Amino acid sequence: MGLLIRPLRSLVNSFGLAWWARVETRDPDVTYWYGPFVTRKSLKTQLPTFLSDLSAEGPASVNQTILRCRRGEPLTISAES
């Protein structure tokens, strides 16, 4: 299944059925898109590690929203951009 997961994620994302986490930080003001995931459960399993790594960088706040959507580049959007 490991060889099929990347193409499957791409296909699911192209149809707008992929699960994503939109993670917004303040100070710095940045939006991160974490995904795509085929299932909500797999996203929820992986998200805590991402949030922990992000929190270690010291933002003033971190807020997350889980969405089912189609997403492309850019996956990191700075308020300065």
C-alpha positions, 0 to 999 in steps of 0.5 A: 500500500505504501507505493500507492498512497502518494498517487491516491492522495493526489487523486483524492485531492484533485477531486476535492475530497482530501483532508487538510489542516489549515494551521494559522499562527500569530507572531509570526502571522503565517498560514500553513496547509498540512496535507493531503490525507485520504482520511480524517483519522490519518490527519488527526493521527499525524497532526499533533506531531506537526503542531508540536514542531510548529509550537517549538518555533515559538509563535504567540498562538496556533489555531487549527481547522480541519477541512475537506477540500482541494489544495495546491501550492503554496502550502505556507503563506506569510502575511508579509507575502 
